[in-house]
């Protein structure tokens, strides 16, 4: 139960805070609770939204505009053949438990990520690494087995953060990183608490304490924000309620962009999804604009491939299979799909999934398909759908930026297998000329649009609401994160 303060009392409390000492704590709302707090062993983006830059850091990091900047490596050089990256590490960095950070930690972290028993959700990011060597404690030399133009960007993801050998086994419930905040408590089902790291190597955090509250129900989340129980909801799940926030002078509403894609993912290994005509028919049967209006009150941009307008080299491919129910019916008939054919759509908790499932099921009914909607909780979705590929269709937000590599993997949950796509992706990663790379990015998008391994719906907007006295929050989201390192209260 989330306490609601009467408006007059809320005003008195706000005045009391302003008249007294400065605010030093921050309460953040999140819709999904992570299944664990180690971003290097599981796929849920909810983990990185808690931990990225706040608790854990990598050699490099991504900032709000999508640039790669130094992290635990203060600088790096790349050899002429693009096979050797030499990182100069920061001196004096310690983990939250006092353990020292040096090259041995880099070697352990990268070798752990590619080990046969690794469960790192982005294991493919580390595949180009041939070796990691330590000529001295503050120098890490990473040698690749092939040129990879995406390597540095991949090492800035939340899956590539540094973990110490002594704490790696317990990071899931007791995360120990090097970040400006350190973990204090996780009350499962309710909140995660962090405090300012007094021994942080870089710019100190702007608040002393952070509490991350998990509120899945949008109405309860709105009530908590309006009552002042939540200071920040960086990705609010119910955009139809935004006008309530805009009418409150104590709140700031920000609608920005993300690199996330809402996708109706299909199991290409199961009939009839193995037939491209069936997948193309699904795309023709779905009106993306209606989906966006129904799910996010019109906030969002339709996409026709697994790429968004904020990504370099984006091309608009929504016209490849435009909304056309008659064409959808014709393709279904051509594929031998009888009217009344049924399939199951497995839906995790986010509003874009549950609401989207209802809207899409109604559209597909108009072309003769019956969709059974099965809601499940997110840990079950991760195991059943993402890990075991035991599903027919689902709706999920792929929040990672520039993640065209997932379609080139030998094993991924939607089971797309295209030798042509894999060859294109290999050429893209090995290209050194920027014009050639952009051309190949366009070819990759076009190939996905034509093959329709999934129904590409829209680019996720970043809809945030927070206390008007806060500064330092990201307006746009280049990767799944809720970076709180620069957040401060103003007067």
VOVO-446404 format. One record per residue (C-alpha): x, y, z; residue in three letters. Coordinates in steps of 0.001 Angstrom, whole numbers, plus 500000, padded with zeros to 6 digits. Layout:
N
+--------+--------+--------+-----+
|      x |      y |      z |   r |
+--------+--------+--------+-----+
|      X |      Y |      Z | ALA |
...
+--------+--------+--------+-----+
***
This chain:
491
+--------+--------+--------+-----+
|      x |      y |      z |   r |
+--------+--------+--------+-----+
| 500000 | 500000 | 500000 | UNK |
| 501396 | 503389 | 499011 | UNK |
| 500531 | 506250 | 501305 | UNK |
| 498710 | 509217 | 499730 | UNK |
| 499229 | 512578 | 501445 | UNK |
| 496382 | 515063 | 501267 | UNK |
| 497320 | 518070 | 499082 | UNK |
| 497328 | 520558 | 501962 | UNK |
| 499533 | 518306 | 504112 | UNK |
| 501869 | 517648 | 501186 | UNK |
| 502313 | 521399 | 500801 | UNK |
| 503127 | 521793 | 504486 | UNK |
| 505699 | 519000 | 504282 | UNK |
| 507269 | 520530 | 501184 | UNK |
| 507531 | 523917 | 502917 | UNK |
| 509037 | 522247 | 505947 | UNK |
| 511738 | 520634 | 503854 | UNK |
| 512525 | 523896 | 502066 | UNK |
| 512668 | 525850 | 505335 | UNK |
| 514883 | 523262 | 507009 | UNK |
| 518028 | 521601 | 505861 | UNK |
| 518619 | 520720 | 502223 | UNK |
| 517195 | 517492 | 500846 | UNK |
| 519861 | 514766 | 500791 | UNK |
| 517893 | 511639 | 499849 | UNK |
| 516168 | 510522 | 496667 | UNK |
| 513272 | 508115 | 496118 | UNK |
| 513067 | 506651 | 492630 | UNK |
| 510164 | 504704 | 491139 | UNK |
| 510648 | 501718 | 488838 | UNK |
| 507919 | 499580 | 487286 | UNK |
| 509810 | 496284 | 487344 | UNK |
| 511827 | 494713 | 490134 | UNK |
| 514997 | 493047 | 488839 | UNK |
| 515413 | 489293 | 489344 | UNK |
| 518897 | 489943 | 490727 | UNK |
| 521457 | 492746 | 490963 | UNK |
| 524335 | 491307 | 488917 | UNK |
| 524078 | 492734 | 485368 | UNK |
| 526696 | 490301 | 484068 | UNK |
| 524682 | 487092 | 484527 | UNK |
| 521102 | 487779 | 483415 | UNK |
| 519166 | 489524 | 480661 | UNK |
| 516596 | 491710 | 482447 | UNK |
| 517131 | 495384 | 481658 | UNK |
| 515626 | 496128 | 485083 | UNK |
| 518982 | 495033 | 486555 | UNK |
| 520914 | 497634 | 484593 | UNK |
| 518366 | 500321 | 485407 | UNK |
| 519374 | 499944 | 489031 | UNK |
| 523074 | 499212 | 488661 | UNK |
| 524487 | 500960 | 485543 | UNK |
| 526990 | 503651 | 486580 | UNK |
| 525347 | 503795 | 490019 | UNK |
| 526858 | 500615 | 491487 | UNK |
| 528916 | 499037 | 488704 | UNK |
| 531251 | 500581 | 486120 | UNK |
| 533051 | 499369 | 483020 | UNK |
| 536266 | 500455 | 481378 | UNK |
| 534168 | 502839 | 479296 | UNK |
| 530618 | 504097 | 479612 | UNK |
| 527849 | 505610 | 477514 | UNK |
| 526486 | 509037 | 478376 | UNK |
| 523110 | 510573 | 477558 | UNK |
| 523962 | 511661 | 474013 | UNK |
| 525213 | 508147 | 473165 | UNK |
| 528925 | 509010 | 473228 | UNK |
| 531505 | 506603 | 474649 | UNK |
| 533573 | 508237 | 477406 | UNK |
| 536266 | 507005 | 479811 | UNK |
| 535159 | 504978 | 482808 | UNK |
| 537562 | 502881 | 484837 | UNK |
| 539980 | 503314 | 481935 | UNK |
| 541144 | 506915 | 481764 | UNK |
| 542291 | 506484 | 478156 | UNK |
| 542918 | 503886 | 475447 | UNK |
| 544667 | 503405 | 472148 | UNK |
| 543868 | 501143 | 469207 | UNK |
| 546493 | 499525 | 467000 | UNK |
| 546616 | 500264 | 463269 | UNK |
| 545222 | 496832 | 462448 | UNK |
| 542335 | 497439 | 464906 | UNK |
| 543133 | 494202 | 466745 | UNK |
| 544748 | 495522 | 469937 | UNK |
| 543141 | 497853 | 472476 | UNK |
| 545444 | 499141 | 475198 | UNK |
| 543597 | 500610 | 478195 | UNK |
| 545301 | 502833 | 480765 | UNK |
| 543460 | 502148 | 484023 | UNK |
| 542719 | 504663 | 486755 | UNK |
| 544979 | 504485 | 489790 | UNK |
| 543628 | 504039 | 493324 | UNK |
| 540160 | 502723 | 492419 | UNK |
| 538634 | 500437 | 495021 | UNK |
| 535533 | 498286 | 495133 | UNK |
| 532927 | 499021 | 497782 | UNK |
| 534391 | 496317 | 500023 | UNK |
| 537892 | 497807 | 499781 | UNK |
| 539257 | 495369 | 497180 | UNK |
| 541595 | 496991 | 494664 | UNK |
| 540725 | 497450 | 491000 | UNK |
| 543549 | 496689 | 488593 | UNK |
| 544222 | 494803 | 485367 | UNK |
| 543685 | 491429 | 487010 | UNK |
| 540031 | 492406 | 487502 | UNK |
| 539699 | 493302 | 483818 | UNK |
| 541172 | 489944 | 482819 | UNK |
| 538852 | 488096 | 485213 | UNK |
| 535748 | 490014 | 484114 | UNK |
| 536272 | 489474 | 480389 | UNK |
| 537336 | 485825 | 480698 | UNK |
| 534370 | 485132 | 482972 | UNK |
| 532011 | 486629 | 480384 | UNK |
| 533152 | 484266 | 477613 | UNK |
| 533628 | 481139 | 479723 | UNK |
| 531568 | 478096 | 478655 | UNK |
| 529500 | 478307 | 481838 | UNK |
| 528856 | 482049 | 481437 | UNK |
| 525237 | 483170 | 481571 | UNK |
| 526031 | 486715 | 480437 | UNK |
| 523053 | 487759 | 478310 | UNK |
| 525347 | 489584 | 475878 | UNK |
| 528050 | 486950 | 475651 | UNK |
| 528365 | 487721 | 471944 | UNK |
| 529806 | 491154 | 472754 | UNK |
| 532919 | 489452 | 474101 | UNK |
| 533300 | 486926 | 471275 | UNK |
| 535926 | 488992 | 469403 | UNK |
| 538277 | 488888 | 472420 | UNK |
| 541236 | 486557 | 471876 | UNK |
| 543098 | 487476 | 475063 | UNK |
| 543410 | 489999 | 477872 | UNK |
| 546933 | 490561 | 479189 | UNK |
| 548362 | 492657 | 482017 | UNK |
| 551856 | 494049 | 481318 | UNK |
| 551460 | 495997 | 484575 | UNK |
| 548626 | 496513 | 487109 | UNK |
| 547365 | 499703 | 485442 | UNK |
| 547538 | 498542 | 481810 | UNK |
| 545116 | 496125 | 480167 | UNK |
| 545886 | 494903 | 476656 | UNK |
| 542878 | 493344 | 474934 | UNK |
| 543644 | 491535 | 471686 | UNK |
| 540832 | 490673 | 469288 | UNK |
| 540677 | 487694 | 466942 | UNK |
| 539154 | 489896 | 464240 | UNK |
| 538497 | 493607 | 463797 | UNK |
| 535268 | 494714 | 465462 | UNK |
| 533997 | 498232 | 464932 | UNK |
| 531378 | 497640 | 467635 | UNK |
| 533773 | 496337 | 470304 | UNK |
| 534238 | 499539 | 472294 | UNK |
| 530525 | 500322 | 472237 | UNK |
| 529811 | 496811 | 473503 | UNK |
| 532275 | 497218 | 476358 | UNK |
| 530276 | 500249 | 477479 | UNK |
| 527096 | 498188 | 478009 | UNK |
| 525928 | 497238 | 481469 | UNK |
| 526809 | 493612 | 480773 | UNK |
| 530522 | 494500 | 480492 | UNK |
| 531057 | 496109 | 483897 | UNK |
| 533966 | 495135 | 486118 | UNK |
| 533403 | 492568 | 488860 | UNK |
| 535958 | 491399 | 491426 | UNK |
| 536736 | 487689 | 491763 | UNK |
| 536071 | 487796 | 495510 | UNK |
| 532526 | 489183 | 495197 | UNK |
| 531392 | 487892 | 491793 | UNK |
| 529580 | 484881 | 493237 | UNK |
| 527363 | 486989 | 495524 | UNK |
| 526710 | 490056 | 493354 | UNK |
| 523208 | 488826 | 492554 | UNK |
| 522007 | 489664 | 496061 | UNK |
| 524884 | 491749 | 497427 | UNK |
| 526347 | 493781 | 494554 | UNK |
| 529863 | 495110 | 495083 | UNK |
| 531039 | 497540 | 492433 | UNK |
| 533210 | 500630 | 492117 | UNK |
| 530468 | 503201 | 491498 | UNK |
| 529543 | 506438 | 493294 | UNK |
| 526829 | 504604 | 495248 | UNK |
| 527200 | 501441 | 497283 | UNK |
| 524483 | 498904 | 497984 | UNK |
| 522979 | 498803 | 501484 | UNK |
| 519785 | 496740 | 501346 | UNK |
| 517298 | 494963 | 499096 | UNK |
| 513826 | 494429 | 500533 | UNK |
| 512557 | 492053 | 497896 | UNK |
| 509137 | 492915 | 496580 | UNK |
| 509518 | 496524 | 497689 | UNK |
| 512802 | 498424 | 497301 | UNK |
| 516573 | 498593 | 496848 | UNK |
| 518573 | 501035 | 498957 | UNK |
| 521947 | 502610 | 498143 | UNK |
| 524128 | 505186 | 499854 | UNK |
| 526818 | 507589 | 498707 | UNK |
| 530232 | 505952 | 498354 | UNK |
| 532590 | 508136 | 500419 | UNK |
| 535650 | 506584 | 498776 | UNK |
| 534578 | 507043 | 495160 | UNK |
| 537441 | 507741 | 492762 | UNK |
| 535538 | 510322 | 490698 | UNK |
| 532966 | 513085 | 491145 | UNK |
| 530961 | 512319 | 494300 | UNK |
| 527263 | 511535 | 494059 | UNK |
| 524940 | 514505 | 494576 | UNK |
| 522681 | 512817 | 497130 | UNK |
| 523504 | 510796 | 500225 | UNK |
| 520872 | 508087 | 499924 | UNK |
| 518808 | 506537 | 497113 | UNK |
| 515765 | 504320 | 497577 | UNK |
| 514443 | 502597 | 494466 | UNK |
| 510793 | 501610 | 494948 | UNK |
| 509161 | 499018 | 492707 | UNK |
| 505591 | 499960 | 491754 | UNK |
| 504168 | 497951 | 488895 | UNK |
| 500625 | 499333 | 488947 | UNK |
| 500510 | 502662 | 487004 | UNK |
| 497681 | 504120 | 489123 | UNK |
| 499591 | 503415 | 492327 | UNK |
| 502724 | 504885 | 490745 | UNK |
| 500849 | 508065 | 489766 | UNK |
| 499424 | 508415 | 493262 | UNK |
| 502896 | 508031 | 494775 | UNK |
| 504351 | 510696 | 492468 | UNK |
| 501515 | 513161 | 493143 | UNK |
| 501822 | 512568 | 496897 | UNK |
| 505550 | 513232 | 496867 | UNK |
| 506375 | 509698 | 497987 | UNK |
| 508314 | 509237 | 494716 | UNK |
| 510748 | 511957 | 493618 | UNK |
| 511561 | 510463 | 490209 | UNK |
| 509815 | 508080 | 487846 | UNK |
| 512242 | 508178 | 484944 | UNK |
| 510217 | 505821 | 482733 | UNK |
| 506558 | 506189 | 483602 | UNK |
| 504316 | 503442 | 482245 | UNK |
| 500974 | 505243 | 481862 | UNK |
| 501313 | 508233 | 479492 | UNK |
| 497550 | 508840 | 479573 | UNK |
| 498070 | 510168 | 483110 | UNK |
| 500699 | 512758 | 482155 | UNK |
| 498261 | 515671 | 482131 | UNK |
| 497723 | 515123 | 485850 | UNK |
| 501431 | 515707 | 486332 | UNK |
| 501632 | 518657 | 483970 | UNK |
| 498988 | 520450 | 486038 | UNK |
| 501186 | 520193 | 489137 | UNK |
| 503744 | 523011 | 489335 | UNK |
| 505895 | 520922 | 491682 | UNK |
| 506509 | 518330 | 488965 | UNK |
| 508455 | 518276 | 485707 | UNK |
| 507369 | 516094 | 482777 | UNK |
| 509883 | 515164 | 480093 | UNK |
| 509187 | 513132 | 476951 | UNK |
| 512431 | 512081 | 475317 | UNK |
| 513787 | 509375 | 473054 | UNK |
| 515291 | 505939 | 473597 | UNK |
| 517067 | 503328 | 471515 | UNK |
| 514468 | 500796 | 472631 | UNK |
| 512280 | 498902 | 470171 | UNK |
| 508880 | 497421 | 471064 | UNK |
| 508722 | 494209 | 469092 | UNK |
| 506184 | 491445 | 468619 | UNK |
| 508764 | 488677 | 468765 | UNK |
| 508019 | 485439 | 466914 | UNK |
| 509471 | 481965 | 467310 | UNK |
| 510774 | 481420 | 463787 | UNK |
| 511495 | 477752 | 464547 | UNK |
| 507812 | 476891 | 465012 | UNK |
| 505175 | 476574 | 462332 | UNK |
| 503471 | 478639 | 461057 | UNK |
| 505979 | 481331 | 462144 | UNK |
| 508677 | 479499 | 460183 | UNK |
| 506867 | 480570 | 456987 | UNK |
| 507888 | 484119 | 455995 | UNK |
| 504498 | 484634 | 454345 | UNK |
| 502791 | 484135 | 457708 | UNK |
| 505162 | 486604 | 459401 | UNK |
| 504653 | 489138 | 456606 | UNK |
| 500889 | 488717 | 456959 | UNK |
| 501126 | 489560 | 460663 | UNK |
| 502987 | 492767 | 459849 | UNK |
| 500417 | 493778 | 457218 | UNK |
| 497602 | 493106 | 459710 | UNK |
| 498897 | 495465 | 462423 | UNK |
| 498402 | 499227 | 462315 | UNK |
| 501439 | 500559 | 464172 | UNK |
| 499957 | 504030 | 464647 | UNK |
| 496865 | 502633 | 466351 | UNK |
| 499089 | 500492 | 468573 | UNK |
| 501141 | 503547 | 469578 | UNK |
| 498025 | 505586 | 470334 | UNK |
| 496501 | 502806 | 472418 | UNK |
| 499649 | 501954 | 474358 | UNK |
| 501397 | 505274 | 474842 | UNK |
| 498880 | 507986 | 473947 | UNK |
| 500658 | 508675 | 470666 | UNK |
| 504164 | 508940 | 472141 | UNK |
| 506486 | 506832 | 470003 | UNK |
| 507678 | 506499 | 466412 | UNK |
| 506743 | 503551 | 464148 | UNK |
| 509693 | 501445 | 462993 | UNK |
| 509979 | 498863 | 460261 | UNK |
| 513146 | 497127 | 461413 | UNK |
| 515144 | 496541 | 464581 | UNK |
| 516576 | 500067 | 464671 | UNK |
| 515393 | 503485 | 465836 | UNK |
| 515697 | 507059 | 464544 | UNK |
| 518268 | 507873 | 467254 | UNK |
| 520670 | 505198 | 465968 | UNK |
| 523341 | 506133 | 463377 | UNK |
| 522432 | 505005 | 459887 | UNK |
| 518698 | 504604 | 460575 | UNK |
| 516409 | 504284 | 457553 | UNK |
| 512612 | 504325 | 457620 | UNK |
| 511356 | 500913 | 456489 | UNK |
| 507781 | 501079 | 457764 | UNK |
| 506615 | 500958 | 454141 | UNK |
| 508058 | 497488 | 453539 | UNK |
| 504901 | 495783 | 454804 | UNK |
| 502435 | 498615 | 455503 | UNK |
| 499102 | 498155 | 457225 | UNK |
| 496949 | 496304 | 454693 | UNK |
| 494442 | 493730 | 456050 | UNK |
| 493504 | 492555 | 452545 | UNK |
| 497119 | 491807 | 451724 | UNK |
| 497420 | 490029 | 455081 | UNK |
| 494454 | 487775 | 454252 | UNK |
| 495907 | 487005 | 450833 | UNK |
| 499277 | 486020 | 452301 | UNK |
| 497598 | 483828 | 454918 | UNK |
| 495653 | 482039 | 452192 | UNK |
| 498817 | 481639 | 450115 | UNK |
| 500564 | 480105 | 453134 | UNK |
| 497671 | 477703 | 453667 | UNK |
| 496595 | 479244 | 456972 | UNK |
| 492922 | 478472 | 457548 | UNK |
| 490602 | 481138 | 459038 | UNK |
| 490281 | 480569 | 462757 | UNK |
| 493895 | 479437 | 463200 | UNK |
| 495015 | 480090 | 466771 | UNK |
| 498303 | 480831 | 468464 | UNK |
| 499408 | 481962 | 471913 | UNK |
| 500944 | 485307 | 472757 | UNK |
| 502870 | 485289 | 476049 | UNK |
| 502823 | 488705 | 477719 | UNK |
| 505188 | 489994 | 480436 | UNK |
| 503964 | 492766 | 482801 | UNK |
| 504929 | 496060 | 481061 | UNK |
| 501985 | 498099 | 479837 | UNK |
| 503264 | 498087 | 476258 | UNK |
| 503029 | 494292 | 476353 | UNK |
| 499733 | 493733 | 478158 | UNK |
| 497905 | 496599 | 476407 | UNK |
| 499633 | 495906 | 473124 | UNK |
| 498561 | 492269 | 473235 | UNK |
| 494906 | 493217 | 473511 | UNK |
| 495081 | 495729 | 470668 | UNK |
| 497042 | 493439 | 468362 | UNK |
| 494820 | 490438 | 469103 | UNK |
| 491810 | 492476 | 467967 | UNK |
| 493586 | 493457 | 464744 | UNK |
| 494604 | 489891 | 464001 | UNK |
| 491038 | 488706 | 464604 | UNK |
| 490004 | 490919 | 461690 | UNK |
| 492158 | 488830 | 459341 | UNK |
| 490937 | 485501 | 460743 | UNK |
| 493513 | 484701 | 463443 | UNK |
| 492631 | 483881 | 467034 | UNK |
| 495207 | 484945 | 469603 | UNK |
| 495248 | 483486 | 473102 | UNK |
| 496739 | 486035 | 475479 | UNK |
| 498693 | 484553 | 478401 | UNK |
| 500034 | 487053 | 480963 | UNK |
| 503075 | 485900 | 482968 | UNK |
| 505456 | 487541 | 485433 | UNK |
| 508835 | 488724 | 484256 | UNK |
| 511061 | 486080 | 485906 | UNK |
| 508886 | 483418 | 484246 | UNK |
| 509153 | 485252 | 480901 | UNK |
| 512940 | 485304 | 481200 | UNK |
| 513096 | 481564 | 481813 | UNK |
| 510349 | 480345 | 479509 | UNK |
| 510641 | 482731 | 476574 | UNK |
| 514101 | 484293 | 476592 | UNK |
| 516118 | 481348 | 477894 | UNK |
| 514167 | 478305 | 476698 | UNK |
| 512410 | 479766 | 473615 | UNK |
| 509260 | 477951 | 474743 | UNK |
| 506695 | 480260 | 473174 | UNK |
| 504991 | 481202 | 469922 | UNK |
| 504734 | 484995 | 470112 | UNK |
| 505379 | 487685 | 472709 | UNK |
| 505657 | 491471 | 472984 | UNK |
| 508800 | 492877 | 474523 | UNK |
| 510913 | 496030 | 474503 | UNK |
| 514472 | 495468 | 473291 | UNK |
| 516102 | 498375 | 475080 | UNK |
| 519721 | 497880 | 474051 | UNK |
| 521113 | 500318 | 471501 | UNK |
| 522382 | 499263 | 468058 | UNK |
| 521762 | 495592 | 468867 | UNK |
| 521577 | 494270 | 465316 | UNK |
| 523988 | 491547 | 466402 | UNK |
| 521242 | 489522 | 468099 | UNK |
| 519931 | 488461 | 464676 | UNK |
| 523384 | 487149 | 463761 | UNK |
| 523733 | 484935 | 466812 | UNK |
| 523646 | 481164 | 466451 | UNK |
| 521156 | 480940 | 469287 | UNK |
| 518682 | 483595 | 470306 | UNK |
| 515128 | 483262 | 471506 | UNK |
| 513345 | 484125 | 468236 | UNK |
| 515430 | 481570 | 466292 | UNK |
| 516060 | 483669 | 463200 | UNK |
| 518666 | 481912 | 461048 | UNK |
| 519875 | 483722 | 457955 | UNK |
| 523357 | 483025 | 456539 | UNK |
| 522989 | 486130 | 454384 | UNK |
| 522292 | 488309 | 457415 | UNK |
| 525200 | 486792 | 459332 | UNK |
| 527549 | 487530 | 456430 | UNK |
| 526324 | 491119 | 456246 | UNK |
| 526789 | 491585 | 459980 | UNK |
| 530311 | 490177 | 459877 | UNK |
| 531179 | 492580 | 457056 | UNK |
| 529705 | 495447 | 459071 | UNK |
| 531740 | 494710 | 462202 | UNK |
| 534947 | 494381 | 460213 | UNK |
| 534455 | 497496 | 458079 | UNK |
| 536762 | 500381 | 458952 | UNK |
| 535436 | 502963 | 456498 | UNK |
| 532534 | 504923 | 458006 | UNK |
| 530647 | 505262 | 454723 | UNK |
| 530890 | 501508 | 454162 | UNK |
| 529685 | 500832 | 457706 | UNK |
| 526644 | 503070 | 457281 | UNK |
| 525797 | 501397 | 453983 | UNK |
| 525983 | 497968 | 455636 | UNK |
| 523823 | 499176 | 458537 | UNK |
| 521203 | 500090 | 455944 | UNK |
| 521489 | 496674 | 454306 | UNK |
| 521081 | 494934 | 457667 | UNK |
| 517940 | 496902 | 458466 | UNK |
| 516527 | 496207 | 455007 | UNK |
| 517206 | 492483 | 455289 | UNK |
| 515343 | 492315 | 458612 | UNK |
| 512439 | 494341 | 457260 | UNK |
| 512101 | 492050 | 454258 | UNK |
| 512433 | 488786 | 456189 | UNK |
| 510110 | 489984 | 458974 | UNK |
| 511488 | 487627 | 461649 | UNK |
| 509516 | 489770 | 464094 | UNK |
| 506826 | 492421 | 463831 | UNK |
| 508674 | 495679 | 464464 | UNK |
| 506245 | 498065 | 466141 | UNK |
| 507674 | 501333 | 467458 | UNK |
| 510565 | 503095 | 469165 | UNK |
| 509993 | 503421 | 472888 | UNK |
| 509712 | 506991 | 474140 | UNK |
| 511266 | 507969 | 477457 | UNK |
| 508429 | 509427 | 479486 | UNK |
| 509750 | 510798 | 482750 | UNK |
| 508248 | 512741 | 485626 | UNK |
| 510194 | 514102 | 488570 | UNK |
| 510261 | 516747 | 491265 | UNK |
| 510814 | 520161 | 489686 | UNK |
| 513652 | 520852 | 492135 | UNK |
| 515784 | 518038 | 490754 | UNK |
| 518480 | 518410 | 488113 | UNK |
| 520870 | 516010 | 486433 | UNK |
| 518353 | 513428 | 485205 | UNK |
| 518603 | 512038 | 481676 | UNK |
| 515982 | 513308 | 479241 | UNK |
| 516889 | 510742 | 476601 | UNK |
| 517926 | 507130 | 477021 | UNK |
| 520655 | 505689 | 474750 | UNK |
| 520721 | 502404 | 476702 | UNK |
| 518754 | 500748 | 479523 | UNK |
| 519882 | 502692 | 482574 | UNK |
| 518737 | 505139 | 485199 | UNK |
| 521971 | 507024 | 485790 | UNK |
| 521600 | 508888 | 489105 | UNK |
| 525222 | 509937 | 489432 | UNK |
| 524608 | 513595 | 488518 | UNK |
| 521248 | 514081 | 490221 | UNK |
| 521059 | 516944 | 492713 | UNK |
| 518424 | 518929 | 494533 | UNK |
| 518170 | 522652 | 493812 | UNK |
| 516461 | 525378 | 495812 | UNK |
+--------+--------+--------+-----+
***
